[in-house]
Amino acid sequence: MSIETKQECLERVLAMEKPKCPYCKQEMQLWEAPMIPYSDGLGWGTPFLFLCFNDDCTLYTQGWKDMEENFSHHASMRCFNYPGTEQYECMPVFSSMGAKGQIIDDEVMAQEEMLKEQTKKGFSILAECYNTKDGVTVMTLLSDACEPIRVRLKAAEMIGDIGEVEAIEPLRCMKAANLKLQEAIDHAVDTIHERYFTRECPFCAEIIKKRATICKTCGKEVAGQ
């Protein structure tokens, strides 16, 4: 099963229509969940939520009194929604500024638009590389940590389709922090081997024919290995 990256999740949520708070009917704001346990300690369940930050919301205004009377805490509540669902819950806050540090604001949105442009440009370059069988440029995009993850994932897939045997060693030396990307790189190596009917010697790691019984480099017997 494919694992959705945080960036992919953000892109998906940004495309959604923002829900309205069931208490005040005001449009909710996109909010990034902090890296701290919540509720039962299992986390938020999603990296992004929709929150109501309307200070005139009845849940928020009445929450101060309710929390004081029921729990003896100076706190209130804000409503939040799980993106793409009708599930609304309440989050405790301890001041009017509570949780506002994680609001996805215009600056973040601008960065997201910039990322989309970088991704579009990267895909355009890759399309040209595929037509010209330019594996060198594909490898350059794949190894560049500054490129968007979607571009690097596509580059990994493409190098498996057009890469030469010489690309295997550089691919083996790549260590991606992103698990999904590392899996794509490993799969690219397997794809190149399948295309050229080759494999790697289990003793010296040199490229040999798939049906070889003796490694031509180290002389070790590799039949059945």
RAFEN-V730917 format. One line per field, one symbol per residue. ss: DSSP state (a for helix, b for strand, c for the rest). psi: psi as a letter, one per 30 degrees, with the letter a starting at -180 (. if undefined). burial: # if it has 16 or more other ideal C-beta (glycine too) atoms within 10 Angstrom, else .. A space follows every 10 residues. Layout:
# RAFEN-V730917
ss: ???
psi: ???
burial: ???
This chain:
# RAFEN-V730917
ss: cccccaaaaa aaaacccccb ccccccbcbb bbcccccccc cccccccbbb bccccccaaa aaaaaaaaaa accccbbbbb bbcccccbbb bbbcccccca aabccaaaaa aaaaaaaaaa aaaaaaaaaa aaccaaaaaa aaacccccaa aaaaaaaaaa aaccccaaaa aaacccccaa aaaaaaaaaa aaaaaacbbb ccccccbbbc cccbcccccc bcccc
psi: kkkkleeeee eeefflkklk kfefgkklkk kkklhllkcg gfaffkfklk kjgjfgkeee efeeeeeeee fhkilakkkl kjkglgjklk kklglffkff fgkjaeeeee eeeeeeeeee eeeeeeeeee efhifeeeee eefjffkkee eeeeeeeefe efkleffeee eefkjkfkee eeeeeeeeee eeeeeghlak kfefglklke gkfkkfefgl kgkf.
burial: ....#.#..# #.##....#. #.##...### ###....... ...#..#### ####..#.## ..#...#... ....###### ###....#.. #.#.....#. ...#...... ....#...#. .#..##..#. ...##..##. ###...#### ########## .##...##.. #..#.#.#.# #..###.##. ###....### #.....##.. ....#..... .#...
